[in-house]
Amino acid sequence: MRRSAKSFISLGGALAGLLLVLVHPPAAVAVTFVATVMALPMNHNVPASRAAYYGSLFCHAAAIYYGSGSLLLAAVPLPIGLAACPNEFLLRRGPAVALGAAPIGFVLSLLLFALAWPTGPWGFAVAPWVLSVLMLRQMYSIWRSYDAFMARPKLLKLGQPMPPLRLPQRDGGEFDLAEQKGRFTLLCFLRGDWCPMCHVMMRLFRKEAPRLAQHNVQLVSVSPDAGPAAQAFARDLGLDYTMLVDEHARLAADWGVLDKSEHNGDPVPMPVFMLVDPNGILRFLSRPDDFSTFVDKTRVLALVEDAAKAA
């Protein structure tokens, strides 16, 4: 069963749970909360799954309202719930907004809870959302890893030839950077299919791929993920650019773009991209905390123009 379908099953559960307010409001709150958590599209962040998640979240808020009669209390889950799902709107506005959405949402939720005080026994309806404080810890960990990355010496040097790169493609065959002379190559390192922010980045890359191709730029992503599941993931997202498999992030480690964190015991790369000119010279290496270099097409094209002049 596709993950987007599972999300809509969760939405159906949330709608069914909402009907429980007519019989047992506390049960309705519990069922809609569970459905919302199940619909959270962290592993398959596509428009359909996000819509199912948002629908489940608002069903949960409605159940709290019908049970408690407090609009303020019903609104408590919304700021942190909406911030929990990365999307293009947040990512296009840079790291301060994308990574700051979770703490800002948490503060707004606390403020709404304070305004709804005294809540009586219905205060327990929003108690599970206290667990969202774990998101703050995750955001802090991401910031720390970005700072550590920027402090480390880089093996790749701007203005110098790129080291060899030969990796298998997801759909078969092999990619050799040395054979790409004569055109620009935009190499984008991604943590993996499990990373929600990478989902958004890949969708943005997909949208910009035709425009980049018009400027003699080929778009190439590099990720540790491979196999049938990874190919199905690419099909679900509608990705049609070159996708390379860096098994166990060995290339990322060799090039010094490895994150300190791991996923299921395997190392993962930093979300960075590098622009290689038609002569195989590295012209740009992005910062992992500067999302604008991923999502601002005008900036990418400006980099291409500058690199063409330097070449």
C-alpha positions in Angstrom: 0.0 0.0 0.0 1.4 3.4 -0.9 2.2 5.8 1.9 -0.1 8.5 0.6 -3.0 6.0 0.7 -2.1 5.2 4.3 -2.3 8.9 5.1 -5.8 9.1 3.7 -6.8 6.1 5.7 -5.6 8.0 8.7 -7.7 11.0 7.6 -10.7 8.7 7.4 -10.0 7.5 10.9 -9.8 11.1 12.1 -13.2 11.9 10.5 -14.7 8.8 12.1 -13.2 9.8 15.4 -14.7 13.3 15.1 -18.2 11.7 15.0 -17.5 10.2 18.4 -18.0 13.7 19.9 -21.7 12.9 19.7 -21.2 9.9 22.0 -18.0 10.3 24.0 -16.0 13.5 23.4 -12.8 12.4 25.3 -12.7 9.3 23.0 -13.1 11.5 20.0 -10.1 13.6 21.1 -8.0 10.5 21.6 -8.9 8.9 18.3 -8.3 12.0 16.3 -4.9 12.6 18.0 -3.8 9.1 17.1 -5.0 9.5 13.5 -3.1 12.8 13.2 0.2 11.2 14.4 -0.3 8.3 12.0 -0.9 10.8 9.1 2.2 12.8 9.8 4.0 12.7 6.4 7.6 12.6 7.7 8.4 9.6 5.5 6.5 10.6 2.4 6.1 14.3 2.2 3.9 14.7 -0.9 0.9 17.0 -1.4 -1.6 14.3 -0.9 -0.1 13.1 2.4 0.3 16.6 3.7 -3.4 17.3 2.9 -4.4 14.2 4.8 -2.3 15.3 7.7 -3.7 18.8 7.8 -7.2 17.4 7.6 -6.6 15.0 10.5 -5.0 17.8 12.6 -8.1 20.1 12.1 -10.4 17.2 13.0 -8.5 16.8 16.2 -8.8 20.5 17.0 -12.6 20.3 16.2 -13.0 17.4 18.6 -11.3 19.4 21.4 -13.6 22.4 20.6 -16.8 20.3 20.6 -15.8 18.7 23.9 -14.4 21.6 25.8 -16.3 24.5 24.2 -13.0 26.5 24.3 -11.8 27.9 20.9 -8.5 28.8 22.5 -7.9 25.4 23.8 -8.9 23.8 20.5 -6.3 26.0 18.7 -3.4 24.9 21.0 -2.4 21.9 18.7 -2.5 24.0 15.5 0.8 26.1 15.6 3.1 23.2 16.6 1.1 20.7 14.4 1.4 22.9 11.3 5.1 23.6 12.0 5.8 19.9 12.3 5.4 19.3 8.5 8.1 20.9 6.4 6.8 22.5 3.2 7.9 24.7 0.3 6.5 27.9 1.9 8.8 27.6 4.9 11.8 26.3 3.0 11.8 29.1 0.5 12.1 31.6 3.3 15.4 30.4 4.5 16.8 28.5 7.5 15.7 31.0 10.2 12.0 30.3 9.2 12.3 26.6 8.2 14.2 25.5 11.3 12.6 28.2 13.5 9.1 27.2 12.7 9.0 24.4 15.4 10.2 26.5 18.3 7.9 29.4 17.2 5.0 27.0 16.9 5.7 25.6 20.4 5.8 29.1 21.9 2.5 30.0 20.2 0.9 26.8 21.5 2.0 27.6 25.0 0.6 31.1 24.7 -2.7 29.8 23.5 -2.8 27.3 26.4 -2.1 30.1 28.9 -4.9 32.3 27.4 -7.3 29.3 27.7 -6.4 28.9 31.4 -8.2 27.7 33.5 -8.8 24.7 31.3 -10.4 22.4 33.8 -10.1 18.6 33.0 -10.0 19.4 29.3 -6.4 20.6 29.7 -5.4 17.0 29.3 -6.7 17.0 25.7 -3.6 19.0 24.7 -1.2 17.2 27.0 0.3 14.9 24.3 1.4 18.0 22.4 3.9 18.6 25.1 5.9 15.9 23.4 6.5 18.3 20.6 9.3 19.7 22.8 11.3 16.9 21.3 11.1 18.7 18.0 13.0 21.6 19.6 15.8 19.3 20.6 15.9 17.9 17.1 16.1 21.4 15.6 18.9 22.3 18.0 20.8 19.2 17.1 20.5 20.1 13.4 21.9 23.6 14.0 24.8 22.2 16.0 25.6 19.8 13.2 25.6 22.6 10.7 27.9 24.7 12.8 30.3 21.7 13.3 30.3 21.2 9.5 31.2 24.8 8.8 34.0 24.7 11.3 35.6 21.6 9.7 38.3 22.0 7.0 37.0 21.2 3.6 38.6 18.7 1.3 37.0 20.3 -1.8 38.6 23.6 -2.9 36.9 26.3 -4.9 38.6 26.9 -8.2 40.3 23.5 -8.2 39.4 20.4 -10.3 36.9 18.0 -8.8 38.1 14.6 -7.6 36.8 11.6 -9.5 33.1 10.7 -9.1 31.7 7.4 -10.4 28.5 6.3 -8.8 25.6 4.0 -9.9 22.3 5.6 -10.9 19.0 4.6 -9.2 17.5 3.4 -12.5 20.6 1.5 -13.6 23.8 2.5 -15.4 26.7 4.5 -14.0 27.4 8.3 -13.8 30.9 9.5 -14.4 31.6 13.2 -13.6 34.6 13.2 -15.9 32.3 12.5 -18.9 30.2 15.6 -18.2 32.7 18.1 -19.7 31.1 20.8 -21.7 28.2 21.5 -19.4 27.6 22.6 -15.8 26.7 20.0 -13.2 24.8 20.8 -10.1 25.5 18.0 -7.5 23.0 18.0 -4.7 23.8 15.9 -1.6 20.7 14.7 0.3 20.4 12.8 3.5 17.9 10.3 2.2 14.3 9.5 1.3 13.4 9.5 5.0 14.4 13.2 5.4 11.3 15.4 5.2 13.2 18.5 4.3 15.0 16.6 1.5 11.5 15.7 0.1 10.8 19.4 -0.3 14.2 20.1 -1.8 13.8 17.3 -4.3 10.4 18.6 -5.4 11.9 22.1 -5.8 14.7 20.6 -7.8 12.2 18.8 -10.0 10.4 22.1 -10.7 13.7 23.9 -11.6 15.3 21.1 -13.7 13.8 22.2 -17.1 14.9 25.8 -16.5 18.4 24.7 -15.4 18.6 22.5 -18.5 18.0 25.6 -20.7 21.1 27.1 -19.2 23.3 24.0 -19.9 23.0 22.8 -16.3 22.3 19.2 -15.5 20.8 18.4 -12.1 22.2 15.4 -10.2 21.2 14.3 -6.7 23.4 12.1 -4.5 21.8 10.0 -1.7 22.7 6.8 0.2 19.3 5.3 -0.6 18.9 2.6 -3.3 16.8 -0.4 -4.2 13.2 -0.9 -5.3 11.8 1.2 -2.4 14.0 4.1 -3.4 12.9 3.8 -7.1 9.3 3.7 -6.0 9.9 6.8 -3.9 11.3 8.7 -6.9 8.3 7.7 -9.0 5.8 8.8 -6.3 7.5 12.2 -6.2 7.7 12.4 -10.0 11.4 12.9 -10.0 13.0 12.7 -13.4 16.5 14.1 -13.0 19.7 12.0 -12.5 19.7 10.3 -9.1 22.9 8.7 -7.8 23.4 6.1 -5.1 26.3 6.8 -2.6 26.1 3.6 -0.6 26.9 4.2 3.1 27.7 7.8 2.2 31.3 6.8 1.3 31.7 9.5 -1.3 30.4 12.1 1.1 32.9 11.0 3.7 35.8 11.1 1.2 34.8 14.6 0.1 34.3 15.9 3.7 30.6 16.6 3.4 29.5 14.0 5.9 27.1 14.8 8.7 27.9 13.8 12.3 24.5 12.2 12.7 23.4 8.7 11.5 20.2 7.1 10.2 19.6 3.5 11.2 23.2 3.1 12.0 24.4 4.4 8.6 26.2 7.8 8.0 24.4 10.5 6.1 25.7 13.4 4.0 25.1 17.1 4.7 22.4 18.7 2.6 24.8 20.7 0.4 25.2 21.3 -3.3 28.2 22.1 -5.5 28.4 23.7 -8.9 30.9 22.2 -11.3 31.7 24.1 -14.4 32.1 22.6 -17.9 35.9 22.1 -17.3 35.3 20.1 -14.1 36.3 23.0 -11.8 34.4 23.4 -8.5 32.8 26.9 -8.6 30.5 26.9 -5.6 29.9 24.8 -2.4 26.8 25.7 -0.5 26.3 26.0 3.3 23.9 23.4 4.7 22.1 26.1 6.7 21.5 28.3 3.6 18.4 26.9 2.0 18.1 29.8 -0.4 20.9 28.3 -2.5 18.7 25.2 -3.0 15.4 27.0 -3.7 16.2 30.3 -5.3 16.5 29.7 -9.0 17.7 33.2 -9.7 20.6 32.7 -7.3 21.5 29.4 -8.9 21.4 30.9 -12.4 23.5 33.9 -11.2 26.1 31.3 -9.9 26.1 29.7 -13.3 26.7 33.0 -15.0 29.6 33.9 -12.7 31.1 30.4 -13.1 30.9 30.8 -16.9 32.8 34.0 -16.8 35.4 32.5 -14.5 35.8 29.5 -16.8 
